[in-house]
Structure formats: structure tokens, C-alpha cells
Amino acid sequence: MNADMRADSAAAASPAPIAVVVVGVGRSGTSAITRGVQALGVELGDRLRPPGGKNPTGFFEDQHLLAINKRLKRLLRIRGDSVRLIGGEEWQTAAVRALQREAIETVRRDFGPYPVWGYKYARTLRLLPFWREVFAALGLDVRYVVALRNPLSVARSRAQLDPRRGTQEQSDLEWLVNVVPYFRELRELPFVVVDYDLMLGDPAAQLRRMAAVLALPLPPHADAAIDAYAAQFLQPGMRHSVFTPRDLDGDRVNGVTRAAYLWLRGLAADDVDLADAGYWQEWEAIERQLAAMAPVLRHVDRVRADLRRAEWNPFGPVQAAARAWRRFRRE
């Protein structure tokens, strides 16, 4: 289905409230893009996380939904740097189901009055099985904005905050597991991929493209809000590195990450037709390559957990070695 067809489908009359969900990898411009969604008249709520730290211009995240996501990560035993794949049975535990019920009530209470509202949490795509059921229970018309940024820029931005997570190798793995596993579920839904560099290059055009593809009902003041966003909110200092797809040539970036990024970049540039079955076959091949990496990804998480324990415990290195030896004996 091409962009026009998806827009026509999304525009079909529906009494359901519209939820615009911004997803993507951290350090990919999700906050700036969410502020752009707000300029299109999408309500973000009045309990936004205050700006500061790594995002001085604002995170544009609802604090109640942010807290639910953090609790969900604890239930799944994944951290921000986790790269293991999440098993299907993990979404069915009693604790996860209880949190889903709480999420349903939170969304109904906080966003029920709004006909068009938005929500951003960069890792939502990795947590999609949880949120998919929440949105379905509420009968929402969900439309997705996928924020995209060159993996080289993502790693460089992350390294400024955490040198360990900012290595290209670690950053590429985080990029993969936060994008690939559930992305194909968006295929039959209204969604648009927005490249952060293209957004900064021509923000007004990208916002209007976003609104058109998602068939968003724009308010009367939308043109003025878009112009203000482009002229006042986005600043050159919000981006410290720019890489092109050609910069991905060579072995600097994980090959699977490179393939997935270039596939999505084609969507962001409107260079491909989503009705092309062959195009989706390429994505399925990427999914299979990531699935084959599952044992290595679990190992990476175990090693990082051992390192954290070693840093906080003076006897940590000895205990970590003992645990590794026991695992070796069992295997």
C-alpha cells in the first residue's frame, strides 16, 4: 500500500479517537518529532516530563505513561541497554496483564476527552505487544510515526551520554532490537517513517507530509503552528552530527542494522511502494537474521549484568567468574 492509499484508508470516517504514537530508537529525534506532532494539533496532555538533562528543549512524554513503561521494563527484566529478544510468553504473565489493565484505565482517564491525542516513548515499538492490546481494548484508531536516524549519528549522540552504550557495536544492537521485531505489525496500519535529518532540513514539508500520510484532521491554526515550529523550536544546535547512507559503506556498522536502516530510509524518502511484496520480503529476511542472533544477544545481556554487579560489589569479579563457570558446566 503506497502513501496515498494509506492516507485514504486512514481518512475513512471513524468515531474512534485517534492516537498518534511516536516510536523509534533513543537519540533519533523522537522528542523533536513529537513536538512537531503537537504542532499538528495533536494533544499530548498536561503532565509532560519536564525538560532537562539530555533533552533541554523537552521530552514531550506523558509522565503517567512513562512510569507504566518503566514498570513494564522491570517486569520484563530489561534495561535501557538490554539487547535480548523478548519471548512471546513474557507478555502473558499475570503481572504484565495487571499492568495492562492499569494502562487502559490511565489512558481512558488522562486522554479520554481528546478526539486526537499523542503519546511518545522511544521503546514503544519494542514493547508493542503490550500496547497493542491496550489500544485495542480502548477501541482507538492508532496511527504511528516512526522516527529514524542514521545509526552512526545515533551511536555518536549516545556516546556523549554513556561511552559504553555509545560504542557502535552496542548502539547498533540496541537499534535493531528496538525497531525490527514488531515493525511488520504496522504494515496494515496508518504509519509514516520520518527521518530526523530530513526533518531538520525542511521541517514544514516533513510535518505536512506526516499529516497527509496519517490523514490527521488539522486545526485552523495548523499552518501558523507549523511555521513557528520550523522557525523557533528546531535549532541547528539540536544536531551534532550528520551522516549520509553512503557513510554506512564498509564495516563500521552492523550489517543487519545497516540493511534495516536503509530499508526504512527508503520509506522516509518516499522512494518505495509498500504494496511491493518483494520489498517486504527483504524486511522478513532482516527479521530472520536478527532472530538468528538471539543466543548472542542473550549472552551480551548476561555479560553486561555481570559487569554491573562487579562494579558495585568488591567481590563481584570472583562471583561473576564463578557464575560463568557454572553456566559453562551446564552447557
N, C-alpha and C positions, 0 to 999 in steps of 0.2 A: 504494500500500500504506500503510494507516494505521499508527499507532504500535503498536496491539495486534497487528496482523498481522505487523509486522516483529519484534516481540518473540517471537511464536510461532515464526516461522521461525528466529530466532537460537537459540531454545531447543532446536531439534531435536538429538537426541543425535549427537555427533560426537567421534571420537577425536582430532581435530586440536587442537593447543594454540591457545588463544585469545590474540590480540594486540590490545590496546586502544590505538589510535593517536589521539593528541590533535593536532589541526591547527587552523589559524586564523592570522589576521594578528597580527604582533607588536604588543604593547601592548593585547591584547584579553583578558588574563586567562588565557592558556594555562597559565602556571605555576601559578597558584592552582587552576585547574580540574584540572590534573594531580595536584596534591596531594590534591584531592578524590577522584580516581580511585584513588589509593593507599589512601585511607580505605575504599574498597570492597573491599579485599583484593587489588588488582592489584599485582604485583611490578614495581618499577621498576629493580631491580638495585642493586649496591653500589658503582657507580662514577659517582655523580651529580656533576655540575658543582657546585662549592661556591657557596654564596650570596655575594652581594656586589654592589657597583655598583648597577645599575638594578633588581636584584631581591634586596634584602637578606634576604628570607624564603626564598629558594631558587629555582632554575630547574627542578629536577626533570628534568634532561636527562642521559641516559647519555653520558658523555664520549667513548666509542668511536664511538657512532653520530653524535654531534655532529661529531666530526672527519671522518667519512665525508661528512656533508652539506657541510661547509665545502670539502672537496676536490672534491666534485661541483660546487659553485658555481664553483670556479676552472676546472674543465674546461669548464663551460658559459659561462664568461666573464660571469657575472652577479654583481653586488654586492648588498648589502642594499637599496640604493636603486634597483636596476635595475627598469625597468618594461616592457621589451620582452617580447614573446611569444616563447616558445621553440619553434623549429621541430621538426617530427617527426623529421627526420634527425639532429638533435643527440643524440637518445637512443641512436643506433645506432653511435656511433663506437667504435673499439677500446678507447680509454681508458675510456670510460664503461662498456663491457661488463666490462672488467677490474675496475673498481671495484665493479660489481655482484657479481662473484664474491667479492670480499673482504667485501662487506657480508653476503652469505649465510653465509660462514664465521664472521663476527663474531657475527651473531645466533645461529647454531647453538651457538657456544662459550659466549656470555655468557648466553643466555636459554633454551637447550635444556632445562634441568632443570625449568623452571617451566610448569605447566599453564595459568596465566593471568598474562600479563605485559603491561607497558605501555611506551609509547615516546612521547616528545613532542619535536617540533621544529616551530616555528610555520610554517615554509615547506614542510612536507612535502606539502601539497596542491598547491603549485606544482611540486614535484618528483615528483608521483605516478607518472608513467610509469616512473621508475627504481625506486621502492619497490614498486610493484605487481608487478613481475617478481621482485623479491627475495622478497616474501611468498609468491608463487605457487610459486617453487622450493622453499620450505620447507614448503609444504602447510599454511599457517597459516589459522586461522579468524579473519579480521581484522574488527574492529568499530571504527567511527570515532566520535570525539567532536569536533564542530566548535564551537570557541569563537567566540562572536560578541560584538561590542561596537559601539555606535553610532559611526559614522565621525567624528563631532565629538569624541567622547571620545578616540578613537584618535589623532587629529591633535594634540589638546591634550597628551596624555601624551607623544607622540613629540617635540613641540616642546621639552619640558623637557630632553630628552637631546640633540637636534640640531635647532636652529631651522630649518635648511634643509629637512630631511626632515619637519619638523613643520608646514610650510605646508599649508593644507587641500588645495590643488591637488595637491601631490606626494604627500601621505599618501593621498588618495583613489585616485590611480593605483596606488600600492603595494597598497592594499586590494583593488582589482579584480584585479590580475594574480596575487595570492596566493590568491584564492578562486575566481574564476569559471571559468578554462579547463578544469579537470578535475573540477569538483564533480559533474557529472552522472554520472560513473563510480561514484559512491557510491549511485546510485539503487537498485540491486539488492542492495546490501549492508546489513547492520545499521549504522545510524548515527543519531546524535542531535545536534541543534543545541542548545547551551547558551548562553544569553545571560548575559553577565557581571553585568549589573545585576540580573537575576532571581536569579542565584546568590547575590549578596550580600544580596538581600532575604530569601531563605528558603533557605539552603544545604542544610539537611537534606532539604527537599522536592525540590530540584533533584537532589541526589545519588540519592535513591530513584527519582526519575523516570528518571535516567540508567541506573541499574541495571536498572530494569524494561524500558525500551525495548531495551537491549542484551542483556537476559536473562543478566546476569552471575551466576555462581554465588557468592553471598555467603558469607563465612566466618562462623562462630558469633559472633565479636566485632564484626561489622559495625555493629550499632546503636550500640555504645559508641564505635567509631571515628568514625562519622558525627557523633555528638553532640560529641565532642572537637574535630573539625574545625570544626564550626559555632561552638563556644563559644570555642575557643582559637586556632585558626590564622587564621581570617578576622577582620580588624580594620577598623574604619571608615577608618583612615588609608591603607588599600590602594587607595582610590578617591578621586581628587581632583576629579572632575567627573562629573556625571550629566546626560544629555540624554535627552529622550523622542523617539519617532518624529515627533511634531508639530514638534519643533525643526528637522527637516530641511526644512521647507517653505521656499520661496524658492530663492535661487541660491548659498547658502553651500557646498553640497556638489555634487560632480559628479553629474549626473542619472542616469548609469548606476550609479554607486556607490549612490546613494540607492535606486534600484529593486532592486538586488541585496540590499542590506541589509534592506529592508522585506520582500522575498520570504523571506529566511532568518528574519527576526523572526517571521513567521507560523508557521514550523516550531517555533521556540523556544518560542512561546506555545501550541503545540498548537491553533492556530486553523484549520488547513487539513488536508485529506486528501490524502496523497501519491498516492492512487490516481486522483486527478482529472487526466486528461490535459491539460486546459486549463491547469492550474497549471504543469505542466512546459513547456507551450508558451510561457508567459511567461518562463521561465528560458532557453529557447532563443533568444528574442528578445534577452535580455540578452547572451548569448554572441555573437550576430551583431553587436550594437552594439560590443562590445569588439573583435571581430575587425576591424571597420571602422576602429578606432583604431590598428591595428598600425603604419602608417607614422609617425604622430605619436609613438607610444611609442618606436620606434627612434630617432627624432630627439631625443627627450628624453634618452635614454641617451647619445647621442653628445655632446650639449651638456654634460652633466654630466661626461663623461670629459674633454672639452676644458678645462673649468673646473678639474678636479683637476690636470691637467698644468700649467695656467697657474699654479696656486698653488705648485707645487713647483719650477718652472723659471723663472728670471728672464726667459728669452726665450719663455716659454710663450705669452703673448698673441699675439706675432707668429706663432709656429708654428701656433697654433690658427686664426688668421685665414687663414694660408696653406692649411691643410687644408680649411677651409670653402670657400675659393675654388676649390680643386681639385675638391671634391665638386660645387660649383655648375657648374663647367665640364663635368664628366662627365654631370651630369643635364641 
